[in-house]
């Protein structure tokens, strides 16, 4: 799919990976609806992108919010060709054991944002994409999800996060198969460790150590490297139903 003149929704666009993706898409000539639960952050991204970017405040866990966002994109831009799901949380609190009295609530919240939120936006955007006009390749839309290497390699303290991202990995192939007959592709990226505000909560020495543990390049990923893979996935129509690790070959010991 050519990005120019297409309409993309980017969730979590107020920060980190989502903001970098929104920037890449706008620079490549797309109209972008930046979506975030944090209005000031999402608005800031849209304002920085200028003319063809608009912000819509939505909580991805809400069907009503998601539907309103999708309708807004249809009204303002005339359709939807792409969705990049970047909204996510990594609370980092224990969900198991005696020191985790709110473990069940925390687990449910993490799964709600990362897994249910991804699926909510995916199914709402897909319902618009399938009505759109196909390009010469028969393609109508592209959906890109954000999982994590935690889906394969979850560490102590990551039970909720890893499970939520494992769900995103698992839904990729069946949803890609289901939407294939409509010319809509679904691809998931599983990032390693990227330099974003989500990681800023970690002390610098921990981030440095994590970066040094990446085989190559021995550093944390940069959001524009994530956006670069999103660009490639959009442009390579054969890529479908796949989960792609973007992690510098990082494999973490427990
Ligand atoms: P970030 O915290 O910088 O940005 C996440 C954005 O999502 C924020 O703007 C936040 O307001 C928004 N958001 C959170 N809950 C939301 C909700 N319910 N509805 C709408 N928006 C919501 O994080 P990031 O590092 O850019 O992460 C982006 C995605 O990449 C997340 O899904 C994260 O799990 C995943 N990821 C990040 C890393 C990393 O190292 N940074 C690694 C693996 C996976």
py3Dmol code that shows the C-alpha trace and the ligand (Angstrom):
import py3Dmol

protein = """\
ATOM      1  CA  UNK A   1       0.000   0.000   0.000  1.00  0.00           C
ATOM      2  CA  UNK A   2       1.227   3.461  -0.853  1.00  0.00           C
ATOM      3  CA  UNK A   3       0.975   5.706   2.213  1.00  0.00           C
ATOM      4  CA  UNK A   4       0.518   8.957   0.295  1.00  0.00           C
ATOM      5  CA  UNK A   5      -3.074  10.266   0.325  1.00  0.00           C
ATOM      6  CA  UNK A   6      -4.293   7.411   2.550  1.00  0.00           C
ATOM      7  CA  UNK A   7      -6.060   7.790   5.897  1.00  0.00           C
ATOM      8  CA  UNK A   8      -4.448   6.292   9.009  1.00  0.00           C
ATOM      9  CA  UNK A   9      -5.576   6.000  12.625  1.00  0.00           C
ATOM     10  CA  UNK A  10      -2.755   5.792  15.172  1.00  0.00           C
ATOM     11  CA  UNK A  11      -3.623   4.917  18.776  1.00  0.00           C
ATOM     12  CA  UNK A  12      -1.287   5.940  21.567  1.00  0.00           C
ATOM     13  CA  UNK A  13      -0.108   8.710  19.246  1.00  0.00           C
ATOM     14  CA  UNK A  14       0.488  11.111  22.115  1.00  0.00           C
ATOM     15  CA  UNK A  15       3.794   9.526  23.054  1.00  0.00           C
ATOM     16  CA  UNK A  16       6.713   7.282  22.164  1.00  0.00           C
ATOM     17  CA  UNK A  17       6.238   4.788  19.347  1.00  0.00           C
ATOM     18  CA  UNK A  18       2.779   6.037  18.370  1.00  0.00           C
ATOM     19  CA  UNK A  19       3.979   9.633  18.037  1.00  0.00           C
ATOM     20  CA  UNK A  20       6.894   8.499  15.819  1.00  0.00           C
ATOM     21  CA  UNK A  21       4.540   6.448  13.636  1.00  0.00           C
ATOM     22  CA  UNK A  22       2.111   9.362  13.265  1.00  0.00           C
ATOM     23  CA  UNK A  23       5.018  11.616  12.253  1.00  0.00           C
ATOM     24  CA  UNK A  24       6.318   9.126   9.683  1.00  0.00           C
ATOM     25  CA  UNK A  25       2.845   8.677   8.145  1.00  0.00           C
ATOM     26  CA  UNK A  26       2.191  12.436   7.957  1.00  0.00           C
ATOM     27  CA  UNK A  27       5.612  13.034   6.385  1.00  0.00           C
ATOM     28  CA  UNK A  28       4.834  10.317   3.830  1.00  0.00           C
ATOM     29  CA  UNK A  29       1.679  12.201   2.821  1.00  0.00           C
ATOM     30  CA  UNK A  30      -1.085  10.437   4.769  1.00  0.00           C
ATOM     31  CA  UNK A  31      -3.964  12.014   6.650  1.00  0.00           C
ATOM     32  CA  UNK A  32      -3.562  10.925  10.268  1.00  0.00           C
ATOM     33  CA  UNK A  33      -6.055  10.772  13.115  1.00  0.00           C
ATOM     34  CA  UNK A  34      -3.990  10.713  16.288  1.00  0.00           C
ATOM     35  CA  UNK A  35      -5.871   8.916  19.046  1.00  0.00           C
ATOM     36  CA  UNK A  36      -4.970   8.967  22.719  1.00  0.00           C
ATOM     37  CA  UNK A  37      -6.666   8.915  26.114  1.00  0.00           C
ATOM     38  CA  UNK A  38      -4.299  11.712  27.119  1.00  0.00           C
ATOM     39  CA  UNK A  39      -5.786  14.718  25.321  1.00  0.00           C
ATOM     40  CA  UNK A  40      -2.935  17.169  25.784  1.00  0.00           C
ATOM     41  CA  UNK A  41      -0.345  14.658  24.534  1.00  0.00           C
ATOM     42  CA  UNK A  42      -2.415  13.552  21.541  1.00  0.00           C
ATOM     43  CA  UNK A  43      -3.265  17.131  20.598  1.00  0.00           C
ATOM     44  CA  UNK A  44       0.406  18.098  20.799  1.00  0.00           C
ATOM     45  CA  UNK A  45       1.376  15.361  18.334  1.00  0.00           C
ATOM     46  CA  UNK A  46      -1.370  16.382  15.891  1.00  0.00           C
ATOM     47  CA  UNK A  47      -0.435  20.064  16.172  1.00  0.00           C
ATOM     48  CA  UNK A  48       3.229  19.257  15.435  1.00  0.00           C
ATOM     49  CA  UNK A  49       2.223  17.330  12.311  1.00  0.00           C
ATOM     50  CA  UNK A  50       0.214  20.204  10.914  1.00  0.00           C
ATOM     51  CA  UNK A  51      -2.358  20.259   8.120  1.00  0.00           C
ATOM     52  CA  UNK A  52      -3.391  16.661   7.507  1.00  0.00           C
ATOM     53  CA  UNK A  53      -3.376  15.496  11.135  1.00  0.00           C
ATOM     54  CA  UNK A  54      -6.246  15.693  13.593  1.00  0.00           C
ATOM     55  CA  UNK A  55      -6.566  14.545  17.182  1.00  0.00           C
ATOM     56  CA  UNK A  56      -9.426  12.528  18.647  1.00  0.00           C
ATOM     57  CA  UNK A  57      -9.551  11.682  22.348  1.00  0.00           C
ATOM     58  CA  UNK A  58     -10.535   8.073  22.902  1.00  0.00           C
ATOM     59  CA  UNK A  59      -9.941   5.351  25.444  1.00  0.00           C
ATOM     60  CA  UNK A  60      -9.219   2.267  23.347  1.00  0.00           C
ATOM     61  CA  UNK A  61     -10.959   0.041  25.901  1.00  0.00           C
ATOM     62  CA  UNK A  62     -14.305   1.743  25.195  1.00  0.00           C
ATOM     63  CA  UNK A  63     -16.403   0.592  22.257  1.00  0.00           C
ATOM     64  CA  UNK A  64     -18.270   3.921  22.243  1.00  0.00           C
ATOM     65  CA  UNK A  65     -15.001   5.908  22.133  1.00  0.00           C
ATOM     66  CA  UNK A  66     -13.579   3.659  19.419  1.00  0.00           C
ATOM     67  CA  UNK A  67     -16.702   3.970  17.314  1.00  0.00           C
ATOM     68  CA  UNK A  68     -16.705   7.746  17.713  1.00  0.00           C
ATOM     69  CA  UNK A  69     -13.049   7.887  16.588  1.00  0.00           C
ATOM     70  CA  UNK A  70     -13.735   5.761  13.533  1.00  0.00           C
ATOM     71  CA  UNK A  71     -16.787   7.866  12.598  1.00  0.00           C
ATOM     72  CA  UNK A  72     -14.747  11.037  13.022  1.00  0.00           C
ATOM     73  CA  UNK A  73     -12.112   9.710  10.604  1.00  0.00           C
ATOM     74  CA  UNK A  74     -14.806   8.825   8.067  1.00  0.00           C
ATOM     75  CA  UNK A  75     -16.416  12.260   8.380  1.00  0.00           C
ATOM     76  CA  UNK A  76     -13.209  14.262   8.243  1.00  0.00           C
ATOM     77  CA  UNK A  77     -11.167  12.187   5.812  1.00  0.00           C
ATOM     78  CA  UNK A  78     -13.730  10.076   3.923  1.00  0.00           C
ATOM     79  CA  UNK A  79     -12.603   6.582   4.956  1.00  0.00           C
ATOM     80  CA  UNK A  80      -9.889   4.544   6.687  1.00  0.00           C
ATOM     81  CA  UNK A  81      -7.014   2.677   5.012  1.00  0.00           C
ATOM     82  CA  UNK A  82      -4.726   2.002   7.942  1.00  0.00           C
ATOM     83  CA  UNK A  83      -4.725   1.485  11.696  1.00  0.00           C
ATOM     84  CA  UNK A  84      -1.586   1.340  13.820  1.00  0.00           C
ATOM     85  CA  UNK A  85      -2.336   0.190  17.366  1.00  0.00           C
ATOM     86  CA  UNK A  86       0.306   1.631  19.684  1.00  0.00           C
ATOM     87  CA  UNK A  87      -1.756   2.457  22.803  1.00  0.00           C
ATOM     88  CA  UNK A  88      -0.540   0.354  25.694  1.00  0.00           C
ATOM     89  CA  UNK A  89       0.379   0.281  29.356  1.00  0.00           C
ATOM     90  CA  UNK A  90       3.040  -1.555  31.318  1.00  0.00           C
ATOM     91  CA  UNK A  91       2.101  -0.997  34.976  1.00  0.00           C
ATOM     92  CA  UNK A  92       5.034  -3.036  36.262  1.00  0.00           C
ATOM     93  CA  UNK A  93       3.391  -3.951  39.557  1.00  0.00           C
ATOM     94  CA  UNK A  94       3.327  -7.500  40.827  1.00  0.00           C
ATOM     95  CA  UNK A  95       0.061  -9.314  40.139  1.00  0.00           C
ATOM     96  CA  UNK A  96       0.843 -12.501  42.007  1.00  0.00           C
ATOM     97  CA  UNK A  97       1.864 -13.286  45.562  1.00  0.00           C
ATOM     98  CA  UNK A  98       1.163 -11.821  49.004  1.00  0.00           C
ATOM     99  CA  UNK A  99       2.505  -8.385  48.115  1.00  0.00           C
ATOM    100  CA  UNK A 100      -0.031  -8.061  45.288  1.00  0.00           C
ATOM    101  CA  UNK A 101      -3.425  -7.467  46.908  1.00  0.00           C
ATOM    102  CA  UNK A 102      -4.775  -5.767  43.762  1.00  0.00           C
ATOM    103  CA  UNK A 103      -3.249  -8.313  41.406  1.00  0.00           C
ATOM    104  CA  UNK A 104      -6.470  -9.344  39.721  1.00  0.00           C
ATOM    105  CA  UNK A 105      -7.549  -5.753  39.035  1.00  0.00           C
ATOM    106  CA  UNK A 106      -4.124  -4.872  37.705  1.00  0.00           C
ATOM    107  CA  UNK A 107      -4.062  -7.952  35.464  1.00  0.00           C
ATOM    108  CA  UNK A 108      -7.546  -7.135  34.119  1.00  0.00           C
ATOM    109  CA  UNK A 109      -6.628  -3.496  33.424  1.00  0.00           C
ATOM    110  CA  UNK A 110      -3.458  -4.452  31.556  1.00  0.00           C
ATOM    111  CA  UNK A 111      -5.301  -6.996  29.422  1.00  0.00           C
ATOM    112  CA  UNK A 112      -8.128  -4.487  28.843  1.00  0.00           C
ATOM    113  CA  UNK A 113      -5.845  -1.785  27.418  1.00  0.00           C
ATOM    114  CA  UNK A 114      -3.274  -3.911  25.598  1.00  0.00           C
ATOM    115  CA  UNK A 115      -5.367  -6.790  24.252  1.00  0.00           C
ATOM    116  CA  UNK A 116      -9.026  -5.802  24.335  1.00  0.00           C
ATOM    117  CA  UNK A 117      -8.150  -2.229  23.294  1.00  0.00           C
ATOM    118  CA  UNK A 118      -6.173  -3.516  20.310  1.00  0.00           C
ATOM    119  CA  UNK A 119      -9.019  -5.811  19.272  1.00  0.00           C
ATOM    120  CA  UNK A 120     -11.660  -3.118  19.828  1.00  0.00           C
ATOM    121  CA  UNK A 121      -9.942  -0.648  17.505  1.00  0.00           C
ATOM    122  CA  UNK A 122      -9.051  -3.364  15.014  1.00  0.00           C
ATOM    123  CA  UNK A 123     -12.590  -4.610  14.559  1.00  0.00           C
ATOM    124  CA  UNK A 124     -14.090  -1.109  14.346  1.00  0.00           C
ATOM    125  CA  UNK A 125     -11.506   0.117  11.809  1.00  0.00           C
ATOM    126  CA  UNK A 126     -11.775  -3.114   9.781  1.00  0.00           C
ATOM    127  CA  UNK A 127     -15.531  -2.653   9.449  1.00  0.00           C
ATOM    128  CA  UNK A 128     -14.841   0.646   7.628  1.00  0.00           C
ATOM    129  CA  UNK A 129     -11.880  -0.656   5.605  1.00  0.00           C
ATOM    130  CA  UNK A 130     -13.845  -3.548   4.102  1.00  0.00           C
ATOM    131  CA  UNK A 131     -16.327  -1.058   2.586  1.00  0.00           C
ATOM    132  CA  UNK A 132     -13.526   0.949   0.926  1.00  0.00           C
ATOM    133  CA  UNK A 133     -12.326   0.868  -2.637  1.00  0.00           C
ATOM    134  CA  UNK A 134      -9.576  -1.670  -3.374  1.00  0.00           C
ATOM    135  CA  UNK A 135      -6.333  -0.530  -5.018  1.00  0.00           C
ATOM    136  CA  UNK A 136      -4.821  -2.242  -8.078  1.00  0.00           C
ATOM    137  CA  UNK A 137      -3.444  -5.025  -5.836  1.00  0.00           C
ATOM    138  CA  UNK A 138      -6.923  -5.646  -4.390  1.00  0.00           C
ATOM    139  CA  UNK A 139      -5.823  -4.108  -1.092  1.00  0.00           C
ATOM    140  CA  UNK A 140      -8.280  -2.163   1.080  1.00  0.00           C
ATOM    141  CA  UNK A 141      -6.490  -1.767   4.368  1.00  0.00           C
ATOM    142  CA  UNK A 142      -3.582  -2.486   6.685  1.00  0.00           C
ATOM    143  CA  UNK A 143      -3.712  -3.054  10.432  1.00  0.00           C
ATOM    144  CA  UNK A 144      -0.482  -3.057  12.430  1.00  0.00           C
ATOM    145  CA  UNK A 145      -0.486  -4.061  16.096  1.00  0.00           C
ATOM    146  CA  UNK A 146       2.156  -3.603  18.747  1.00  0.00           C
ATOM    147  CA  UNK A 147       2.967  -6.633  20.886  1.00  0.00           C
ATOM    148  CA  UNK A 148       6.284  -7.045  22.736  1.00  0.00           C
ATOM    149  CA  UNK A 149       9.067  -9.589  23.078  1.00  0.00           C
ATOM    150  CA  UNK A 150       7.542 -10.113  26.549  1.00  0.00           C
ATOM    151  CA  UNK A 151       4.946 -12.231  24.714  1.00  0.00           C
ATOM    152  CA  UNK A 152       7.700 -14.843  24.137  1.00  0.00           C
ATOM    153  CA  UNK A 153      10.131 -14.058  26.912  1.00  0.00           C
ATOM    154  CA  UNK A 154       8.179 -12.687  29.868  1.00  0.00           C
ATOM    155  CA  UNK A 155      10.206 -11.809  32.948  1.00  0.00           C
ATOM    156  CA  UNK A 156       9.354 -11.916  36.653  1.00  0.00           C
ATOM    157  CA  UNK A 157       6.772  -9.193  37.269  1.00  0.00           C
ATOM    158  CA  UNK A 158       5.515  -9.258  33.680  1.00  0.00           C
ATOM    159  CA  UNK A 159       2.731 -11.859  33.965  1.00  0.00           C
ATOM    160  CA  UNK A 160      -0.052  -9.419  33.049  1.00  0.00           C
ATOM    161  CA  UNK A 161       1.914  -7.536  30.391  1.00  0.00           C
ATOM    162  CA  UNK A 162       3.257 -10.725  28.783  1.00  0.00           C
ATOM    163  CA  UNK A 163      -0.193 -12.334  28.747  1.00  0.00           C
ATOM    164  CA  UNK A 164      -1.774  -9.241  27.185  1.00  0.00           C
ATOM    165  CA  UNK A 165       0.883  -9.083  24.471  1.00  0.00           C
ATOM    166  CA  UNK A 166       0.725 -12.840  23.933  1.00  0.00           C
ATOM    167  CA  UNK A 167      -2.943 -12.334  23.136  1.00  0.00           C
ATOM    168  CA  UNK A 168      -2.044  -9.727  20.518  1.00  0.00           C
ATOM    169  CA  UNK A 169       0.415 -12.187  18.947  1.00  0.00           C
ATOM    170  CA  UNK A 170      -2.183 -14.961  18.963  1.00  0.00           C
ATOM    171  CA  UNK A 171      -4.953 -12.955  17.315  1.00  0.00           C
ATOM    172  CA  UNK A 172      -2.750 -11.838  14.418  1.00  0.00           C
ATOM    173  CA  UNK A 173      -3.022 -14.903  12.189  1.00  0.00           C
ATOM    174  CA  UNK A 174      -6.723 -15.714  12.626  1.00  0.00           C
ATOM    175  CA  UNK A 175      -7.726 -12.092  12.102  1.00  0.00           C
ATOM    176  CA  UNK A 176      -5.423 -11.801   9.060  1.00  0.00           C
ATOM    177  CA  UNK A 177      -7.017 -14.927   7.603  1.00  0.00           C
ATOM    178  CA  UNK A 178     -10.504 -13.640   8.304  1.00  0.00           C
ATOM    179  CA  UNK A 179      -9.905 -10.209   6.744  1.00  0.00           C
ATOM    180  CA  UNK A 180      -7.883 -11.541   3.796  1.00  0.00           C
ATOM    181  CA  UNK A 181     -10.937 -12.001   1.594  1.00  0.00           C
ATOM    182  CA  UNK A 182     -11.610  -8.261   1.993  1.00  0.00           C
ATOM    183  CA  UNK A 183      -8.065  -7.253   1.059  1.00  0.00           C
ATOM    184  CA  UNK A 184      -7.167  -6.147   4.584  1.00  0.00           C
ATOM    185  CA  UNK A 185      -3.782  -7.229   6.006  1.00  0.00           C
ATOM    186  CA  UNK A 186      -2.891  -7.660   9.672  1.00  0.00           C
ATOM    187  CA  UNK A 187       0.710  -7.635  10.926  1.00  0.00           C
ATOM    188  CA  UNK A 188       2.060  -7.411  14.474  1.00  0.00           C
ATOM    189  CA  UNK A 189       5.398  -5.992  15.553  1.00  0.00           C
ATOM    190  CA  UNK A 190       6.985  -7.330  18.738  1.00  0.00           C
ATOM    191  CA  UNK A 191       9.442  -4.633  19.834  1.00  0.00           C
ATOM    192  CA  UNK A 192      12.366  -5.277  22.120  1.00  0.00           C
ATOM    193  CA  UNK A 193      13.264  -2.286  24.285  1.00  0.00           C
ATOM    194  CA  UNK A 194      12.748   1.192  22.884  1.00  0.00           C
ATOM    195  CA  UNK A 195      13.724   4.611  24.202  1.00  0.00           C
ATOM    196  CA  UNK A 196      10.255   6.069  24.973  1.00  0.00           C
ATOM    197  CA  UNK A 197       8.503   7.697  27.941  1.00  0.00           C
ATOM    198  CA  UNK A 198       7.231   4.212  28.895  1.00  0.00           C
ATOM    199  CA  UNK A 199      10.849   3.291  29.640  1.00  0.00           C
ATOM    200  CA  UNK A 200      11.694   6.611  31.279  1.00  0.00           C
ATOM    201  CA  UNK A 201      10.397   5.334  34.620  1.00  0.00           C
ATOM    202  CA  UNK A 202      13.418   2.998  34.772  1.00  0.00           C
ATOM    203  CA  UNK A 203      16.628   4.362  36.295  1.00  0.00           C
ATOM    204  CA  UNK A 204      19.226   5.384  33.674  1.00  0.00           C
ATOM    205  CA  UNK A 205      21.695   2.695  34.789  1.00  0.00           C
ATOM    206  CA  UNK A 206      19.043  -0.003  34.272  1.00  0.00           C
ATOM    207  CA  UNK A 207      18.293   1.350  30.791  1.00  0.00           C
ATOM    208  CA  UNK A 208      22.002   1.474  29.977  1.00  0.00           C
ATOM    209  CA  UNK A 209      22.421  -2.131  31.127  1.00  0.00           C
ATOM    210  CA  UNK A 210      19.423  -3.231  29.087  1.00  0.00           C
ATOM    211  CA  UNK A 211      20.787  -1.444  26.033  1.00  0.00           C
ATOM    212  CA  UNK A 212      24.199  -3.050  26.470  1.00  0.00           C
ATOM    213  CA  UNK A 213      22.574  -6.490  26.636  1.00  0.00           C
ATOM    214  CA  UNK A 214      21.190  -6.176  23.101  1.00  0.00           C
ATOM    215  CA  UNK A 215      23.479  -8.242  20.800  1.00  0.00           C
ATOM    216  CA  UNK A 216      23.423  -5.730  17.950  1.00  0.00           C
ATOM    217  CA  UNK A 217      23.058  -2.826  17.950  1.00  0.00           C
ATOM    218  CA  UNK A 218      24.007  -2.713  21.674  1.00  0.00           C
ATOM    219  CA  UNK A 219      21.563   0.022  22.601  1.00  0.00           C
ATOM    220  CA  UNK A 220      17.844   0.630  23.020  1.00  0.00           C
ATOM    221  CA  UNK A 221      15.715   0.992  19.908  1.00  0.00           C
ATOM    222  CA  UNK A 222      14.717   4.406  18.617  1.00  0.00           C
ATOM    223  CA  UNK A 223      11.081   5.245  17.895  1.00  0.00           C
ATOM    224  CA  UNK A 224      11.938   6.211  14.293  1.00  0.00           C
ATOM    225  CA  UNK A 225      13.299   2.666  13.784  1.00  0.00           C
ATOM    226  CA  UNK A 226       9.909   1.362  14.843  1.00  0.00           C
ATOM    227  CA  UNK A 227       8.180   3.789  12.467  1.00  0.00           C
ATOM    228  CA  UNK A 228      10.518   2.618   9.693  1.00  0.00           C
ATOM    229  CA  UNK A 229       9.261  -0.947  10.070  1.00  0.00           C
ATOM    230  CA  UNK A 230       5.650   0.306   9.999  1.00  0.00           C
ATOM    231  CA  UNK A 231       6.464   2.065   6.706  1.00  0.00           C
ATOM    232  CA  UNK A 232       7.936  -1.124   5.265  1.00  0.00           C
ATOM    233  CA  UNK A 233       4.938  -3.237   6.332  1.00  0.00           C
ATOM    234  CA  UNK A 234       2.539  -0.772   4.700  1.00  0.00           C
ATOM    235  CA  UNK A 235       4.473  -0.846   1.446  1.00  0.00           C
ATOM    236  CA  UNK A 236       5.021  -4.629   1.226  1.00  0.00           C
ATOM    237  CA  UNK A 237       1.676  -6.143   0.300  1.00  0.00           C
ATOM    238  CA  UNK A 238       2.950  -9.739   0.607  1.00  0.00           C
ATOM    239  CA  UNK A 239       3.574  -9.288   4.326  1.00  0.00           C
ATOM    240  CA  UNK A 240       0.473 -10.552   6.122  1.00  0.00           C
ATOM    241  CA  UNK A 241      -0.480 -12.539   9.237  1.00  0.00           C
ATOM    242  CA  UNK A 242       3.096 -12.202  10.526  1.00  0.00           C
ATOM    243  CA  UNK A 243       4.593 -11.296  13.900  1.00  0.00           C
ATOM    244  CA  UNK A 244       7.931  -9.518  13.463  1.00  0.00           C
ATOM    245  CA  UNK A 245      10.420  -9.127  16.292  1.00  0.00           C
ATOM    246  CA  UNK A 246      12.247  -5.798  16.249  1.00  0.00           C
ATOM    247  CA  UNK A 247      14.733  -6.342  19.039  1.00  0.00           C
ATOM    248  CA  UNK A 248      18.361  -6.480  17.869  1.00  0.00           C
ATOM    249  CA  UNK A 249      18.314 -10.270  18.586  1.00  0.00           C
ATOM    250  CA  UNK A 250      17.682  -9.633  22.295  1.00  0.00           C
ATOM    251  CA  UNK A 251      16.915 -12.799  24.249  1.00  0.00           C
ATOM    252  CA  UNK A 252      16.576 -12.158  27.961  1.00  0.00           C
ATOM    253  CA  UNK A 253      17.696 -14.637  30.594  1.00  0.00           C
ATOM    254  CA  UNK A 254      15.126 -15.033  33.392  1.00  0.00           C
TER     255      UNK A 254
END
"""
ligand_1 = """\
44
LIG
P 4.191 5.356 25.920
O 3.751 5.194 27.320
O 5.261 6.329 25.600
O 2.920 5.691 24.998
C 1.722 4.984 25.123
C 0.573 5.916 24.778
O -0.650 5.151 24.879
C 0.430 7.099 25.739
O 0.331 8.307 25.011
C -0.839 6.805 26.505
O -1.571 7.963 26.898
C -1.618 5.971 25.483
N -2.650 5.147 26.120
C -2.525 4.388 27.251
N -3.693 3.825 27.550
C -4.581 4.224 26.609
C -5.958 3.978 26.400
N -6.675 3.208 27.234
N -6.556 4.535 25.313
C -5.851 5.325 24.467
N -4.553 5.619 24.636
C -3.917 5.071 25.690
O 4.599 3.901 25.434
P 5.491 3.402 24.191
O 6.777 2.959 24.732
O 5.420 4.352 23.065
O 4.674 2.077 23.840
C 3.820 1.975 22.721
C 3.417 0.519 22.579
O 4.592 -0.263 22.377
C 2.730 -0.057 23.816
O 1.723 -0.957 23.397
C 3.844 -0.814 24.500
O 3.349 -1.875 25.297
C 4.621 -1.320 23.310
N 6.016 -1.670 23.603
C 6.894 -0.712 24.009
C 8.202 -1.084 24.260
C 9.243 -0.090 24.720
O 10.343 -0.508 25.028
N 8.945 1.199 24.749
C 8.603 -2.415 24.105
C 7.672 -3.349 23.698
C 6.378 -2.960 23.429
"""
view = py3Dmol.view(width=600, height=400)
view.addModel(protein, "pdb")
view.setStyle({"model": 0}, {"cartoon": {"style": "trace"}})
view.addModel(ligand_1, "xyz")
view.setStyle({"model": 1}, {"stick": {}})
view.zoomTo()
view.show()
